[in-house]
Amino acid sequence: MTFQAIKVVTKKVFQNLLMLSLILVIVIGLTGIPTDFDIHSYNGDYKANMSMESIMESIKNNFKIFVSGEAFNVKIQGQTTLELLTKTARKSSAILFFGAILAVVVGIPKGIIDSRKKDSSGTIKLLQSLIPLSVPDILTITLVQLLAIYLSKNEISIFGIGPFPFFGDETFSHAIYPIISISILPAAYIARLTANEIEESFTKSYILAARGKGCSRFQIIKNHMMKGIFYSVLSGFPTVIGIMFSSLIIVEMLFNFRGIGFYLIYFYTTQLIPPYEAGVGFSLFIVVLALFYYLIFMIFNGLKEILMPQSKSS
Amino acid sequence: MTLLEVKKLKTFFFLGKDEYPAVDDVSFTIDEGETLAIIGESGSGKSVTVLSIMGLVDFPGKIIGGEILYKGENLLRKTEKEMGRIRGNEIAMIYQDPMSTLNPMNKVGKQIAEALIIHKKAKKNEANKRALELMKAVGISDGEERFNHLPDQFSGGMRQRLMIAMAIACNPKILIADEPTTALDVTIQAEILDLLRNLKHEYNMSIILNTHDLGVVAEMADNVVVMYCGKIMEKAPNKELFDNPLNPYTKKLMECIPRIDDKKKRLDSIEGYVPHPTEFSKGCRFSDRCSEVFQKCKEELPDLKEVTPNHWVRCWLLDENK
């Protein structure tokens, strides 16, 4: 039994390491393509601004930079890439972490409210979580920013709190709008997951039996559905993380919140950093982002495996 | 003393513009300590009747008429919150399929204790202690060990025992058993019925027993209601009904009981099928399958009439003006 368990765990670890290595090779390879690489159209003919050999050379160099550890020591605007990475990662982690918590805290109650509404308000409530999922994330985030600007310009506070700054990253209050922006889509997604789980559970015989015991709707959700909702949200969390990572760049750019996402675009577009340093920074940041995403993904998959066996057997 | 009185209950299902009379003009009473059996084939409206009593009929079903008087109060006028105080506390129910009526993700002890916490405002420890006693009362001897088990660690018979423990947790006045043995192994059925019988005396409960097993009815019931296509066809005290069935449908049901001394090669059955609600005859609903049918049966629905004291029958054959 123990040997079997060790075998299964070893296999899983090996599979994951292999997958991780593959992802790293692809990411380092792709980010090795020089940032000033371009294809021009001239008289109906398309031509690259650099040869295949030089691109391959650049990719090879990129691998060398990572293997030797040089990628962490390149100086950008007076600080090493590692220092910059640590600083930005802290900022991005903060908005991802608090954004995820806000999404769960808002999403689950919203899903509970949205579910099983037979009156006309049910459609409106359903739309509240479907609309954010249907419109482009940049539009949602822009609308939050416009609201933030409006509140700030007119010095409007909500429940005596605020107005909060809508630009920059100096204090924690600067992170409020980025956190709200990054949590809207995941909250809508979690609300849908929760509402669907509740809808489905209400058709189950054990819910009828619970109603027969005298449980109120609240008691049914609390005592008989919460585990199901938790497992459902846990299963959906890799998707939630994916949504948050894709929104991270837009949020950080729009709110000038200098995290990993902000610097990714900055490295790619700025003329203020030499191409070599910008290229190394870009590669490093994207590799770290990929690693970070993979790590979180694995943690949630692992949690699911550990916590869900009871529900699997039933 | 009458505990529950169902008067002209009508529960219909509405799908699009169509309406399906699942329970149509059903009336009966149940006294304290009485066992009332409701019998009939699948689709006769037994389950919808008891779900109506519990106030658990969901959309597209709706109770459109009648009264359900419990201790003189009409349950149909009660709010959902008020009904919540009665369900599981005053009137409890056990269901047909114990495999799906226990929450697969919750520990069984917790599920039994839940009703006590809700209705008796018991503290968690007290409720757990009482749940253990109830597990013992329904024949789960190693309760301490199995209290924290999940339902899938129990057999079908054991799960039905757990369901019974859950139902009797608050000492209900009425226990509704909706085909409690249908999904169980034949060898377990007798044990569950014995348990119900013993608990009935111990807790002084009234029982409404939904079944299509006439053997069970003969053993357990004081009074019997025979239903077909949502209508009561006959109701009578147990002995009277078995000794003197008057409705052709009841007679046919009785003929279907296999007898040990019977030399027949094939078991009897009622020819034809229970009609779909859209195909109900405008006359007697059994007329399409009745061997004693005549013209009036197909044209007009007979009333439920008391032919001898406490023996009610719905059939034109017993009408003087047939």
Interface residues (C-beta under 8 A of the other chain):
Chain A: K118 K204 S205 Y206 L208 A209 A210 R211 G212 K213 G214 C215 S216 Q219 N223 H224 K227 G228 Q310 S311 S313 S314
Chain B: M54 L56 F59 K81 G84 R85 I86 R87 G88 N89 A92 M93 Y95 D97 S100 T101 L102 N103 P104 M105 N106 E114 A115 I118 H119 L150 P151 D152 M163 M166
